[in-house]
Amino acid sequence: MARTRWERLIRDPRQPREITFVELFFDLAIIFALMQLSRRFLHDFSWENSLQTLVLLAAVWWIWVGAARTTDWLDPDQRFTQGIVIGMMFAGLVAAASVPEAFGRHSLVFAGANVAAHLVRHLSIISAMHGHAVGTRSLRAAIWFGSTAILWFAGAFLPTAPQLALWSVAIFLDYLGVGLGWRVPGMPPLPEEHLRIRGDHIAERHRQVFIIAIGEMILSSGVTLSRSGLDGVRIGAFAVAFAIAGLIARSFFLPRGLPLSEALDRRPSVVAVRASYTHLVMILGIVVTAMSAEILISQPLGETRARWSAAILAGPFLYLAGRTLYARSVFQRRPWRAPTGMLVIVAISPAMLRLPPLAVAGAVALVLLGIVISYGRIGADPVRADSPLEQLLRKRENPRQLSAYELFFDLAMIFALTQVSQRMLAEVSVGNIAESMVLLAAVYWIWVATAWSTDWFNPDDPRLQRLIIVVMFAGLLMAAAVPTAFGENGLLFAGAYVGIHIVPGIVLVPALRGSPLQARSARILIWFGISAVLWLVGAFLPASDRLFLWAAAIVVDGASAWFGWPVPKLSAPKSHLRVIGDHIAERYRQVYIIALGAVVLLSGQAFSSSGFDDFRVLAFAVAFTSAALMLWSYFLPTPQDLGTVVDSTAPKVAVAAAYCHGIMVAGTVVVAASAEIYIRSPLGQVNAAWSLLIVGGVALHTVGRTLFGLVMYGVRRPWRGPLALLLLAAITPGLLMAPPLVVALAVVVVAFALTRLYVQARIR
């Protein structure tokens, strides 16, 4: 029987609760927003600025909560739901871009974006679901948000002090509304079942956004390290900041055996609201910790300042406070570890005020380490295999479920990709772009090797987890060296790359003794040892020779994977090279969305710093549209699944998919660099090199997307991608004489037409 419109829009309770690509895309806006808020804290430590930033953080967080609840109520695979989420993301990005001047000249922009994110969402649902319980719920919510909209807009026209007062009341009422079930005088209360959300989905969304927040801290730390210099002391300070981020992330998932999903499903709907409240406190702690990490890395042994020490202590203290509230209000436990950590921080604070930032951060790291160690083996441990070897090789029951360590590792990719994009933009020349592409290939191949490792081996095994953390730290150092990789920091870049590939092999080959898979790891180690010579020798040569050797090393690494790392007298069956389709497809999807995060992040930063005039708003909208179109085209046509293709074909298909994704990721990096050009100078000087960069990003992505169709769908005669490339080639001569925004508009029209052709495609 045909489903009604209501039935199509409502999320089926039997539908898997995995996070969809639209939700992952939306979370990219949170990274940018948290970076903006962290830098606002850093700009001014006064109480007034701190309160203002807290109000802004609460507003941004509530936009995220609204999007998460929308995809819990409505089917995220429906275009209607996707349109709402994408619209909320754009509004959230505009609000985040206005954060630095939200209590100044851009107050109306922030208020308008915040109000639009909530009201447009609920009004759209009311229009589509009129007469349904979901529509009734949105009607009540719209009444609440419509009432607070008056306070948001009125505050935007007032001086700072009354603006802060009105906006504080507005955000309090926004939070109170959902806590009260959006009760409206004269209307009967909503039944409990209409307020409930599915615990597994919301729990996964909270886990995802928490890791995203940790990623913002790592990203800010990496950017500060790259700008401040790569001397030994600052690298040590970065290591401490990285350790604090890792310990906070680790403590969030302890103790084991207390899944949030079960707590939300067992208890009243108001518990989910409390979970959102307590997560805000934890996110606030992470934002302050990210701000203090910038102080730590830029001034590790600088002059002693009480406010710097207070900031370094305050971040973990706030996180532990949120963690305490989380345990009490959601799980009804009486925690003692987090409160004890808070007391220790308070006790050592007087002494810390007289120490340099590095010493204070070291003390904080020890406190967090003590909390993590104190959990020990509390809670349910996973069932262990009979031997360490079997434990290392155990496959996951749910391959699509990525481990927290894999998600944590992916956050380093955002930093690396933005570094490459910024390097490319520093000098738009053939030589610099070639160098940047070699560096990008190296960064991407590290990700590929790590993704395959977590596919072949058990990501819950402590040995592999430690390897992931080591690889991530080395990868961050490597990314920090990107701007000067063909200069003074070539050895750091090459050494980190070589170490990332060699060290895991040295650890895993002995651990696999007695397994036929040992030969596979030994072969991989041998080939990476061969390319290591090219990387390390190249680091001591001039830039031109270095480029040649490093490019050759990349070819060796990529080609050896294609041929299965052949080594005479050390054979391994082809079955040992096979990966799990569901898992590797999910990993490829994740890194592609992470690459789009570079577009979102860099275009948002350029928009925030360059101004909010009409042409720059249009330019930012074009950049956002480009990212959305690239995301949309990736998942078209819809009936096929890469995981099924990988499982049903030769192992080389997974390698070919890695190549295709690498080309698409390269395209997004170029698009990110070009977006910054036309946002900062939308109608600026005509520059042929800029025009070629703008066209080249979309063209490169189209090439990768076309090859991806050949691999994934087995398309015999692809014509859509080549047609778009021919069209781009035809209009390029005319675009060389046009200003950047005009070039970007022409290119995005071609990208939109290509995406529409993919929508209409039919596959076997």
C-alpha positions in Angstrom: 0.0 0.0 0.0 1.3 3.5 -0.9 2.6 5.5 2.0 1.1 8.9 2.8 3.2 12.1 2.8 3.2 12.0 6.6 4.4 8.4 6.7 7.2 9.2 4.2 8.5 12.1 6.3 8.3 10.5 9.7 11.3 8.4 10.6 10.5 4.7 10.7 11.1 3.3 14.3 12.6 0.3 12.6 15.0 2.4 10.5 18.7 2.0 11.4 19.8 4.9 13.6 23.2 5.3 12.0 24.2 9.0 11.5 23.4 10.1 7.9 25.8 12.1 5.7 23.6 15.2 6.1 24.0 15.1 9.9 27.8 14.6 9.5 27.9 17.6 7.1 26.0 19.7 9.6 28.5 19.0 12.3 31.2 20.7 10.2 29.6 24.0 11.1 30.1 23.2 14.8 33.9 23.0 14.3 33.9 26.5 12.8 31.5 27.9 15.5 33.6 26.5 18.3 36.8 27.9 16.9 35.2 31.3 16.6 34.0 31.1 20.2 37.4 30.0 21.5 39.1 32.9 19.8 36.5 35.3 21.3 37.4 34.0 24.7 41.1 34.5 24.0 40.6 38.0 22.7 39.3 39.3 26.0 39.4 37.6 29.5 37.0 40.1 31.1 33.9 39.0 32.8 31.7 40.9 30.4 33.2 39.2 27.4 33.1 35.8 29.0 29.3 36.2 29.7 28.7 37.4 26.2 30.6 34.4 24.8 28.7 32.0 27.0 25.4 33.3 25.7 26.6 33.0 22.1 27.8 29.4 22.8 24.5 28.5 24.3 22.7 29.8 21.2 25.0 27.9 18.8 24.6 24.8 20.8 20.8 25.0 20.7 20.9 25.2 16.9 22.8 21.9 17.0 20.3 20.4 19.4 17.4 21.5 17.2 19.0 19.8 14.1 19.6 16.6 16.1 16.0 16.5 17.2 14.8 17.2 13.7 16.6 14.2 12.2 15.3 12.1 15.1 11.7 12.9 14.4 11.9 13.1 10.6 13.4 10.7 8.0 16.9 12.2 7.2 16.9 10.5 3.8 13.9 12.6 2.7 14.7 15.8 0.7 12.4 17.8 3.0 14.4 16.9 6.1 17.7 17.4 4.3 16.6 20.8 3.2 15.8 21.8 6.7 19.2 20.6 8.1 21.1 22.3 5.3 19.2 25.5 5.9 20.0 25.3 9.6 23.6 24.7 8.8 23.8 27.8 6.6 22.2 29.9 9.3 24.5 28.4 11.9 27.5 29.3 9.8 26.3 32.9 9.4 25.8 33.1 13.1 29.2 31.7 13.8 30.8 34.1 11.3 29.3 37.0 13.2 30.5 35.8 16.6 33.5 38.2 16.9 31.2 41.2 16.5 27.9 39.7 17.8 27.7 42.3 20.5 28.8 45.0 18.1 28.2 45.9 14.5 27.0 42.3 13.6 24.5 41.8 16.4 21.5 41.9 14.0 23.2 39.3 11.8 23.6 36.9 14.7 20.1 37.5 16.0 18.6 37.0 12.6 20.5 33.8 11.8 19.7 32.3 15.2 16.0 33.1 15.0 15.8 31.9 11.4 17.5 28.6 12.3 14.6 27.7 14.7 11.6 29.4 13.3 12.1 28.4 9.7 12.6 24.8 10.8 9.4 24.7 12.8 7.3 26.6 10.3 8.4 24.3 7.5 7.4 21.3 9.6 4.1 22.9 10.5 3.4 23.4 6.8 4.3 19.9 5.8 2.8 18.0 8.9 -0.3 20.1 9.6 -2.7 17.9 11.5 -0.1 15.4 12.6 1.4 15.2 16.1 4.8 16.3 14.9 3.2 19.4 13.3 1.4 20.1 16.6 4.6 19.8 18.5 6.4 22.2 16.1 3.5 24.7 16.4 4.1 24.9 20.1 7.8 25.2 19.6 7.3 27.9 17.0 5.2 29.9 19.5 8.0 29.7 22.1 10.7 30.6 19.6 8.5 33.4 18.1 8.2 34.9 21.5 11.9 34.9 22.2 12.6 36.2 18.7 11.3 39.6 20.0 14.0 39.6 22.6 16.7 38.6 20.2 15.9 41.3 17.7 15.2 44.0 20.3 18.5 43.3 22.0 20.3 43.7 18.6 19.4 47.4 18.6 20.4 48.1 22.2 23.8 49.0 23.8 25.9 46.1 25.0 24.7 45.8 28.6 20.9 45.7 27.9 21.6 43.5 24.8 23.4 41.0 27.0 20.5 41.1 29.5 17.8 40.5 26.8 19.7 37.8 25.0 20.4 36.0 28.3 16.6 36.0 29.0 16.0 34.8 25.5 18.4 31.9 25.6 17.0 31.0 29.1 13.5 30.8 27.7 14.6 28.8 24.6 16.1 26.2 26.9 13.1 26.3 29.3 10.6 25.8 26.5 11.9 22.3 25.5 12.3 21.4 29.2 8.6 22.2 29.8 7.5 20.3 26.7 6.7 23.7 24.9 3.6 24.2 27.1 1.3 26.9 25.8 -1.6 28.4 27.8 -5.0 27.3 26.5 -3.5 24.2 24.8 -3.4 20.7 26.4 0.1 19.4 27.3 1.7 17.1 24.7 1.6 13.4 25.6 4.8 11.9 26.7 5.2 9.8 23.6 5.2 12.9 21.5 8.1 14.3 23.4 10.3 11.2 23.4 13.3 10.7 21.2 15.1 7.5 20.3 18.0 7.0 22.7 20.4 5.2 20.2 20.2 8.1 17.7 20.6 11.0 20.1 23.3 9.2 22.0 25.3 8.8 18.8 24.7 12.4 17.9 26.0 13.5 21.3 29.1 11.2 20.9 29.8 12.7 17.5 29.5 16.3 18.5 31.7 15.7 21.6 34.4 14.3 19.4 33.9 17.2 17.0 34.5 19.6 20.0 37.7 17.7 20.9 38.7 18.1 17.2 38.3 21.8 17.4 40.7 21.9 20.3 43.2 19.9 18.3 42.7 22.0 15.2 43.3 25.2 17.2 46.4 23.8 18.8 47.8 22.7 15.5 47.2 26.0 13.9 48.9 27.8 16.8 51.9 25.4 16.6 52.3 26.0 12.9 52.2 29.7 13.3 54.4 30.0 16.4 57.2 27.8 15.2 58.3 24.2 15.5 61.0 24.4 18.1 61.3 21.7 20.8 59.6 23.5 23.6 56.5 24.4 21.5 56.3 20.8 20.2 56.4 19.7 23.9 53.7 22.1 24.7 51.6 20.8 21.8 52.2 17.3 23.1 50.7 18.3 26.5 47.7 20.0 24.8 47.2 16.8 22.8 47.4 14.7 25.9 44.8 16.9 27.7 42.5 16.5 24.7 43.0 12.8 24.6 42.4 12.4 28.3 39.2 14.4 28.2 38.0 12.3 25.3 38.9 9.1 27.1 37.2 10.1 30.3 34.0 10.9 28.4 33.6 7.2 27.5 34.2 6.0 31.0 33.0 4.0 32.9 32.1 1.3 30.5 28.7 -0.3 30.7 26.7 2.9 31.0 25.4 3.5 27.5 23.5 6.8 27.1 21.0 5.2 24.6 19.6 2.8 27.2 19.3 5.6 29.9 17.3 7.7 27.4 15.1 4.9 26.4 14.3 3.8 30.0 13.6 7.2 31.5 11.2 10.1 30.9 11.7 12.4 27.9 13.0 15.2 30.1 16.2 13.2 30.7 17.2 13.8 27.1 16.8 17.5 27.7 19.1 17.3 30.7 21.6 15.4 28.6 21.7 18.4 26.2 22.1 20.8 29.1 25.0 18.9 30.7 26.7 18.4 27.3 26.7 22.2 26.9 28.7 22.6 30.2 31.2 20.0 28.9 31.4 21.7 25.5 32.0 25.0 27.3 34.9 23.4 29.2 36.4 22.1 25.9 36.1 25.6 24.3 37.9 27.2 27.2 40.5 24.4 27.1 41.0 25.0 23.4 41.5 28.7 24.1 44.1 28.0 26.8 45.9 25.5 24.5 46.6 28.5 22.2 48.2 30.3 25.2 50.1 27.2 26.2 51.6 26.6 22.7 52.4 30.3 21.8 53.8 31.1 25.3 54.9 27.8 26.9 57.6 29.3 29.1 56.5 32.9 28.8 55.9 35.3 31.6 53.8 34.2 34.5 50.3 35.6 34.3 47.6 34.7 36.7 44.8 35.0 34.1 46.7 32.6 31.8 47.0 30.1 34.5 43.4 30.6 35.5 42.3 29.9 31.9 44.3 26.7 31.7 42.8 25.5 34.9 39.2 26.7 34.2 38.7 24.6 31.0 39.2 21.1 32.6 37.4 22.3 35.7 34.3 23.2 33.7 34.5 19.9 31.8 34.6 17.9 35.0 31.7 20.0 36.4 29.6 19.1 33.3 30.7 15.5 33.6 29.5 15.4 37.2 26.1 16.8 36.3 25.9 14.4 33.4 26.4 11.4 35.7 23.9 12.6 38.3 21.1 13.9 36.0 21.2 11.3 33.3 22.5 8.1 35.0 21.4 9.0 38.6 24.9 8.1 39.9 26.8 9.7 42.7 30.2 10.4 41.0 33.2 11.0 43.1 36.1 11.0 40.5 35.1 14.1 38.6 34.3 16.1 41.8 37.6 15.0 43.3 39.4 16.2 40.2 37.7 19.5 40.6 38.7 19.8 44.2 42.3 19.0 43.3 42.3 21.7 40.6 41.0 24.2 43.2 43.6 23.1 45.7 46.5 23.5 43.4 45.3 26.8 41.8 47.1 29.2 44.2 50.5 27.6 43.4 49.7 27.4 39.7 49.1 31.1 39.4 52.9 31.6 39.8 54.0 29.1 37.2 54.4 29.4 33.4 51.7 27.9 31.1 53.6 24.7 30.4 53.9 23.8 34.0 50.2 24.6 34.7 49.1 22.5 31.8 51.3 19.6 32.9 49.7 19.6 36.3 46.2 19.6 34.7 47.2 16.7 32.5 48.3 14.7 35.6 45.0 15.4 37.3 43.1 14.1 34.2 45.4 11.1 34.0 44.7 10.2 37.6 40.9 10.4 36.9 41.2 8.1 33.9 43.4 5.6 35.7 41.0 5.6 38.7 38.2 4.1 36.5 40.3 1.0 36.1 38.1 -1.8 34.8 34.8 -0.4 36.1 31.8 -1.5 34.0 31.4 -4.2 31.4 34.6 -5.1 29.5 34.2 -6.4 26.0 34.4 -10.2 25.6 38.1 -11.0 25.0 39.4 -13.6 22.7 41.5 -16.6 23.9 44.8 -15.2 22.9 46.4 -11.7 22.2 46.7 -12.7 18.5 43.0 -13.6 18.3 42.1 -10.4 20.1 44.1 -8.4 17.6 42.5 -10.1 14.6 38.9 -10.1 15.9 36.5 -8.5 13.4 33.8 -6.2 14.6 30.2 -7.3 14.9 28.9 -4.1 13.4 31.5 -3.0 10.7 29.7 0.3 9.9 30.0 1.4 13.5 33.3 3.4 13.6 35.2 3.4 16.8 35.8 6.6 18.8 39.5 6.3 18.0 38.8 6.3 14.2 36.6 9.3 14.5 39.2 11.0 16.7 41.9 10.3 14.1 39.9 11.8 11.3 39.9 15.1 13.1 43.6 15.5 12.3 42.7 15.4 8.6 40.7 18.6 8.9 43.8 20.4 10.1 46.1 18.8 7.5 43.7 19.7 4.6 43.3 23.3 5.7 47.1 23.6 6.0 47.5 22.3 2.4 44.8 24.6 1.1 46.3 27.7 2.9 49.7 26.8 1.5 48.3 26.6 -2.0 46.7 30.0 -1.6 49.9 31.6 -0.4 51.3 31.5 -4.0 49.2 30.5 -6.9 51.9 29.2 -9.2 52.6 25.9 -10.9 55.5 25.0 -8.7 53.7 25.8 -5.4 50.6 23.9 -6.5 52.7 20.9 -7.5 54.4 20.9 -4.1 51.1 21.2 -2.3 49.6 18.3 -4.2 52.6 16.1 -3.2 52.1 17.0 0.4 48.4 16.4 0.1 49.0 12.9 -1.4 51.3 12.1 1.6 48.7 13.3 4.1 45.9 11.3 2.4 48.0 8.1 2.1 48.6 8.2 5.8 44.8 8.3 6.3 44.4 5.4 3.8 47.0 3.2 5.6 45.3 3.9 8.9 41.9 3.1 7.6 43.1 -0.2 6.2 44.8 -1.0 9.5 41.5 -0.5 11.5 39.8 -2.7 8.9 42.3 -5.6 9.1 42.7 -5.4 12.9 40.5 -4.9 15.8 40.2 -1.1 16.7 39.2 -2.0 20.2 42.5 -3.7 20.9 44.7 -1.5 23.2 47.8 -2.0 21.0 46.0 -0.7 17.9 44.5 2.2 19.9 47.9 3.2 21.1 49.2 3.1 17.5 46.3 5.3 16.3 47.1 7.9 18.9 50.8 7.8 18.0 50.0 8.1 14.3 47.6 10.9 14.9 50.2 12.9 16.9 52.9 12.4 14.3 50.3 13.3 11.6 49.5 16.6 13.4 53.2 17.4 13.5 53.5 16.6 9.9 50.5 18.9 9.1 52.0 21.7 11.1 55.2 21.4 9.0 53.2 21.7 5.7 53.8 25.4 5.1 57.6 25.0 5.3 57.9 21.3 4.2 59.9 22.4 1.1 62.0 24.6 3.3 63.4 24.4 6.8 61.0 21.7 8.1 61.4 19.2 5.3 63.0 16.6 7.6 60.2 16.9 10.2 57.6 16.3 7.5 59.5 13.4 5.9 60.5 11.9 9.2 56.9 12.0 10.5 55.6 10.4 7.3 58.2 7.6 7.4 57.7 7.0 11.1 53.9 6.8 10.7 54.3 3.9 8.2 57.3 2.1 9.7 56.5 2.1 13.4 53.1 0.3 13.1 54.8 -2.4 11.0 57.5 -2.9 13.5 54.9 -3.3 16.2 52.4 -5.5 14.3 54.7 -7.9 12.5 56.0 -9.5 15.7 52.5 -9.5 17.2 51.2 -11.5 14.2 53.7 -14.4 14.8 51.8 -17.6 14.1 49.3 -16.0 11.8 49.4 -16.3 8.0 48.7 -12.5 8.0 52.2 -11.8 9.2 53.5 -12.1 5.7 51.1 -9.4 4.5 52.3 -6.9 7.2 55.9 -7.8 6.5 55.5 -7.1 2.8 53.9 -3.7 3.5 56.7 -2.8 5.9 59.3 -3.7 3.3 57.7 -1.5 0.7 57.4 1.5 3.1 61.0 0.9 4.0 61.9 1.3 0.3 60.0 4.6 -0.1 61.4 5.8 3.2 64.8 6.2 1.6 63.3 8.5 -1.0 61.5 10.6 1.6 64.5 11.0 3.9 67.0 11.6 1.2 64.7 14.2 -0.4 64.5 16.1 2.9 68.2 17.1 2.5 68.0 18.2 -1.1 66.9 21.6 -2.7 63.2 22.2 -3.3 63.2 21.1 -7.0 65.0 17.8 -6.3 63.0 17.2 -3.2 59.8 17.6 -5.2 61.0 14.9 -7.7 62.0 12.4 -5.0 58.9 12.9 -2.9 56.7 12.5 -5.9 58.5 9.3 -6.8 58.0 8.1 -3.2 54.3 8.7 -3.5 54.1 6.7 -6.7 56.0 3.9 -5.0 53.6 3.9 -2.1 50.5 4.0 -4.2 51.6 1.5 -6.9 52.9 -1.0 -4.3 49.4 -1.1 -2.8 47.8 -1.6 -6.2 50.0 -4.7 -6.9 49.5 -6.1 -3.3 53.0 -5.2 -2.0 54.8 -8.0 -3.9 58.0 -9.4 -2.3 59.8 -12.4 -3.7 59.6 -15.5 -1.6 57.2 -13.8 0.8 53.8 -14.6 -0.7 50.4 -14.0 0.8 46.9 -15.0 -0.6 44.8 -12.4 -2.2 42.2 -13.0 0.4 44.5 -11.5 3.0 44.3 -8.2 1.1 40.5 -8.0 1.2 38.8 -5.4 3.4 35.4 -5.3 4.9 33.2 -3.4 2.4 30.8 -1.8 4.9 33.7 -0.6 7.1 35.9 0.8 4.4 33.0 2.4 2.6 32.1 4.2 5.8 35.7 5.3 6.2 35.9 6.7 2.7 32.6 8.5 3.2 33.9 10.0 6.5 37.1 11.3 5.0 35.2 12.8 2.1 32.9 14.7 4.4 36.0 15.8 6.5 37.5 17.2 3.2 34.3 19.2 2.7 34.9 20.5 6.2 38.0 22.3 4.9 35.7 24.2 2.4 33.3 25.1 5.2 36.0 26.1 7.7 38.1 28.3 5.4 35.2 30.0 3.6 33.6 30.7 7.1 36.9 32.2 8.3 37.3 34.3 5.2 33.6 35.5 5.4 34.0 36.4 9.1 37.2 38.4 8.7 36.4 40.2 5.4 33.0 41.7 6.2 29.3 41.2 5.6 28.5 43.3 2.5 26.1 42.1 -0.1 28.7 40.7 -2.5 30.6 38.8 0.2 27.4 37.3 1.5 26.7 36.1 -2.0 30.3 34.8 -2.3 29.9 32.9 0.9 26.6 31.4 -0.3 28.3 30.3 -3.5 31.1 28.6 -1.5 28.5 26.9 0.7 26.5 25.8 -2.3 29.7 24.3 -3.9 30.3 22.2 -0.8 26.6 21.1 -0.7 26.6 20.1 -4.4 29.8 18.1 -4.0 28.3 16.3 -1.0 25.0 15.7 -2.9 26.7 14.4 -6.1 28.8 11.9 -4.1 25.7 10.0 -3.0 24.2 9.9 -6.4 22.8 7.7 -7.9 21.3 6.3 -4.7 20.6 2.6 -5.2 24.2 1.4 -5.1 26.5 1.0 -2.1 30.3 1.0 -2.2 30.5 -1.5 0.6 28.5 -4.1 -1.5 30.8 -3.4 -4.5 34.0 -3.9 -2.4 32.7 -7.2 -0.9 31.7 -8.6 -4.3 34.7 -7.7 -6.4 38.5 -8.1 -6.3 40.6 -6.5 -3.6 42.0 -4.0 -6.1 38.6 -2.3 -6.2 39.2 -1.0 -2.7 42.6 0.4 -3.7 41.0 2.0 -6.8 38.3 3.6 -4.6 41.2 5.0 -2.5 42.7 6.6 -5.6 39.3 8.1 -6.7 38.6 9.5 -3.3 42.1 11.0 -3.2 41.4 12.9 -6.4 38.0 14.1 -5.1 39.6 15.2 -1.8 42.3 17.1 -3.8 39.4 18.8 -5.7 37.8 19.9 -2.4 41.1 21.3 -1.1 41.5 23.4 -4.3 37.9 24.5 -4.0 38.6 25.6 -0.4 41.5 27.7 -1.5 39.6 29.3 -4.3 36.6 30.0 -2.1 38.8 32.1 0.2 39.9 34.1 -2.9 36.4 35.0 -4.1 35.1 35.7 -0.6 37.9 38.1 0.2 37.9 39.7 -3.2 34.6 39.0 -4.9 34.9 41.8 -7.5 38.6 42.4 -7.1 41.3 42.4 -9.7 41.0 40.1 -12.7 43.7 37.4 -12.2 44.0 34.5 -14.6 45.7 32.3 -12.1 42.9 32.8 -9.6 40.3 32.0 -12.3 42.1 28.8 -13.2 42.3 27.8 -9.6 38.5 28.3 -9.2 37.7 26.3 -12.3 40.4 23.7 -11.6 39.0 22.7 -8.2 35.6 21.7 -9.6 37.2 20.2 -12.6 39.5 18.0 -10.5 36.6 16.9 -8.3 34.6 16.1 -11.4 37.5 13.9 -12.7 37.6 12.0 -9.4 33.8 11.7 -9.3 33.7 10.3 -12.9 36.4 7.7 -12.1 34.5 6.9 -8.9 31.5 6.1 -11.0 33.6 3.7 -13.1 34.8 1.9 -10.0 31.6 1.9 -8.0 28.8 1.5 -10.6 30.8 -0.1 -13.4 29.7 2.6 -15.8 30.8 1.6 -19.3 30.5 4.9 -21.1 30.4 7.8 -18.6 29.3 11.0 -20.3 28.0 13.3 -17.6 31.4 14.1 -16.0 33.2 14.5 -19.4 30.4 16.7 -20.6 30.8 19.0 -17.6 34.6 19.0 -18.1 34.1 20.0 -21.8 31.7 22.8 -20.7 34.2 24.1 -18.2 37.0 24.0 -20.8 34.7 25.9 -23.2 33.9 28.8 -20.8 37.4 29.0 -19.2 38.9 31.4 -21.8 36.1 33.9 -21.2 36.3 33.5 -17.4 40.0 34.4 -17.4 38.9 38.0 -17.9 36.2 38.0 -15.2 36.4 38.9 -11.5 36.5 36.0 -9.0 32.9 36.0 -8.0 31.7 35.8 -11.6 34.0 32.9 -12.2 32.7 31.1 -9.1 29.0 31.7 -10.1 29.6 30.2 -13.6 31.4 27.2 -12.1 28.7 26.5 -9.5 26.1 26.6 -12.3 28.0 23.8 -14.1 28.3 21.9 -10.9 24.6 22.2 -10.2 23.7 21.0 -13.8 26.1 18.0 -13.3 24.4 17.1 -10.0 21.0 17.3 -11.6 22.2 14.9 -14.3 23.3 12.5 -11.6 19.9 12.7 -10.0 18.3 11.5 -13.2 20.8 8.7 -13.7 19.7 5.1 -13.8 22.0 2.3 -12.9 21.9 -1.5 -12.9 
